Amino acid sequence: MSPRKDLSSVALPRVVTNSPSRRSVLETAATCSLVALAGCVSSEGDGEQSSRPDSATADATDSSTPEWVDCDEVESPPNPADTDEVAPKTYPDFPARLARSSVTEFVTAYERVYKHNEILARERNLTYVDVGRVEVSDAERTDEGFVVYVTVEFGWGEGGGSDDETATSLHADGGSKVSYFVGERALKRVEPDEWKFADPRTTAGAVLRCRSATTTE
């Protein structure tokens, strides 16, 4: 049996087996974990925010970019090169208008792509990457934007490492609780080390988008 992979930021039980079937592993994890851990986002009160402020308001207050978001630390999300077996995915467009429904849809799609590309960039000899379920358990509207909490489960398989061997010889699965801040000009993602949500406003994480007050789109 192949040695277990070291999964950072993963607290769910991992499954490693020599079986060529990956669906049985992922379906079991999805059934047993997210039903208990992920909640539902209420559809009541969409919590819509206004569209981006006009230039006069933005220049005067810069209210769309929180002070705790450091625009000097913006980094790119994982964007690995194409491989023989698994292709990277394309990130969704940032919503033009922030409302609970649009933010929830965006974060769900964004995290699915982020986790897929992150695994693809980190692991080797992959035969598949499967981000099974991504669910938003809460989307809290604040004066600065939305704080979104996401539960994600994922898995992947690796080949035997031989040019003549194409069958998957190792399966692994895991999960994490990820927090996002989505503002009109800012996007931040936090993935803590432990199996619990962290507040993206007070916890170090990846600033993935930051626009100055005078930037137009």
C-alpha positions in Angstrom: 0.0 0.0 0.0 1.2 3.5 -0.9 2.2 5.8 2.0 -0.4 8.3 3.2 -0.3 11.8 1.9 0.2 14.7 4.4 -2.8 16.9 4.0 -2.5 20.4 5.4 -5.7 22.1 6.6 -7.5 18.9 6.4 -9.3 17.4 9.4 -11.7 14.9 7.9 -10.7 11.2 8.0 -8.6 10.2 4.9 -9.1 7.1 2.9 -6.2 5.5 1.1 -6.8 2.3 -0.7 -5.5 0.2 -3.6 -9.0 -0.1 -5.1 -9.4 1.4 -8.6 -12.8 2.7 -7.7 -12.9 6.3 -6.4 -16.6 7.0 -6.4 -17.2 4.7 -3.4 -14.7 6.7 -1.4 -16.1 10.1 -2.3 -19.7 9.3 -2.0 -19.2 7.9 1.5 -17.4 11.1 2.7 -20.0 13.3 1.2 -22.9 11.4 2.7 -21.4 11.1 6.2 -19.8 14.5 6.7 -21.6 17.4 5.1 -25.1 16.5 6.2 -24.1 17.1 9.8 -21.6 19.9 9.3 -23.1 22.2 6.6 -26.1 24.3 7.3 -28.4 26.2 4.9 -28.4 29.8 3.8 -31.7 31.5 4.3 -33.3 32.9 1.2 -35.1 35.6 3.3 -33.7 39.1 2.9 -31.3 39.0 0.1 -29.2 41.6 1.8 -28.4 43.4 -1.4 -25.7 46.0 -1.3 -25.6 49.0 -3.6 -23.5 48.8 -6.7 -20.0 50.4 -6.6 -19.9 54.0 -5.4 -19.4 56.8 -7.8 -15.9 58.3 -8.1 -16.6 61.3 -5.8 -17.8 59.1 -2.9 -15.0 56.6 -3.4 -12.3 59.2 -3.5 -13.6 60.8 -0.4 -14.1 57.7 1.8 -12.8 54.6 0.1 -15.5 52.8 2.0 -15.4 49.8 -0.3 -11.9 48.6 0.7 -11.6 47.8 4.4 -8.6 49.1 6.3 -7.6 45.6 7.3 -7.2 44.5 3.7 -3.6 45.0 2.7 -3.6 45.6 -1.1 0.2 45.2 -1.1 -0.2 41.5 -0.2 -2.5 40.5 -3.1 -1.7 37.1 -4.5 -2.9 35.0 -7.4 -5.0 31.9 -6.8 -3.6 28.5 -7.8 -3.4 28.4 -11.6 -1.4 25.3 -12.6 -0.4 24.2 -16.0 -2.4 21.6 -17.9 -1.5 18.0 -17.4 -2.0 14.8 -19.4 -4.7 13.5 -17.2 -6.3 16.5 -15.4 -6.9 20.0 -16.7 -7.1 23.1 -14.5 -10.4 25.0 -14.1 -11.2 28.6 -14.9 -12.2 30.9 -12.0 -15.7 32.5 -12.2 -16.1 36.3 -12.7 -16.4 38.5 -9.7 -20.1 39.5 -9.2 -21.0 42.9 -10.6 -23.4 43.5 -7.8 -23.1 42.2 -4.2 -26.2 40.5 -2.8 -26.5 37.4 -0.6 -27.6 35.3 -3.6 -24.9 36.4 -6.0 -22.2 36.2 -3.4 -23.2 32.7 -2.3 -23.2 31.5 -5.9 -19.8 33.1 -6.6 -18.1 31.8 -3.5 -19.4 28.3 -4.1 -18.1 28.3 -7.7 -14.8 30.0 -6.8 -14.0 27.6 -4.0 -14.7 24.6 -6.2 -12.2 25.9 -8.8 -9.7 27.0 -6.1 -9.5 23.6 -4.4 -9.3 21.7 -7.8 -6.4 23.9 -9.0 -4.7 23.8 -5.6 -4.7 20.0 -5.5 -3.5 19.9 -9.2 -0.7 22.3 -8.4 0.4 20.4 -5.2 0.1 16.7 -6.1 1.9 14.6 -8.8 0.9 11.8 -11.2 -2.8 12.6 -10.7 -5.4 10.6 -12.5 -8.3 12.6 -11.3 -9.3 15.4 -8.9 -12.9 15.5 -7.6 -14.2 18.4 -5.5 -17.4 16.6 -4.4 -19.5 19.1 -2.6 -19.2 22.7 -1.7 -21.8 24.2 0.6 -22.2 27.6 2.1 -23.3 27.3 5.8 -23.6 31.0 6.4 -23.4 34.3 4.5 -23.3 37.3 6.9 -23.8 40.8 5.5 -21.7 43.5 7.1 -21.2 47.2 6.5 -18.0 46.3 4.5 -19.3 43.3 2.5 -20.2 39.6 3.1 -18.5 37.1 5.4 -19.1 33.6 3.9 -18.4 30.3 5.5 -18.0 27.3 3.2 -17.6 23.5 3.9 -15.8 21.7 1.1 -15.0 18.0 0.5 -12.6 16.8 -2.1 -10.5 13.8 -3.3 -8.0 12.8 -5.8 -6.2 9.7 -7.2 -2.6 9.1 -8.2 -1.1 6.7 -10.7 1.6 4.2 -10.0 4.3 6.5 -11.2 5.3 4.2 -14.1 4.9 5.1 -17.8 3.4 1.7 -18.4 0.9 1.8 -15.5 -2.2 4.0 -15.9 -4.4 2.5 -13.2 -4.9 4.6 -10.1 -3.0 3.1 -7.2 -3.7 5.6 -4.5 -6.9 7.4 -3.4 -7.1 10.2 -0.9 -9.9 12.4 0.4 -10.4 15.2 2.8 -12.2 18.3 3.7 -11.9 21.8 5.2 -13.9 24.7 6.4 -13.0 27.8 4.5 -14.0 31.4 5.2 -14.3 34.2 2.6 -14.7 38.0 2.8 -16.3 39.4 -0.3 -16.4 43.2 -0.6 -17.0 45.4 -3.6 -13.3 45.8 -4.1 -11.8 43.0 -2.0 -11.7 39.2 -1.8 -10.0 37.3 1.0 -9.9 33.5 1.6 -8.9 31.9 5.0 -8.3 28.2 5.5 -7.5 27.5 9.1 -5.4 24.6 10.4 -8.2 23.2 12.6 -11.6 22.0 11.7 -13.5 25.2 12.4 -14.3 28.4 10.7 -12.1 31.5 11.2 -13.2 35.1 10.8 -11.5 36.4 7.6 -11.6 39.9 9.0 -9.3 39.1 11.9 -7.4 36.0 10.6 -4.4 35.9 8.3 -5.2 34.5 4.8 -4.9 35.0 1.1 -6.0 38.4 -0.3 -7.0 37.5 -3.8 -8.5 40.7 -5.0 -8.0 44.3 -4.0 -8.9 47.5 -5.9 -8.1 51.0 -5.0 -10.8 53.6 -4.6 -10.2 55.2 -7.9 -10.1 51.9 -9.9 -12.9 51.5 -12.4 -14.1 48.3 -13.9 
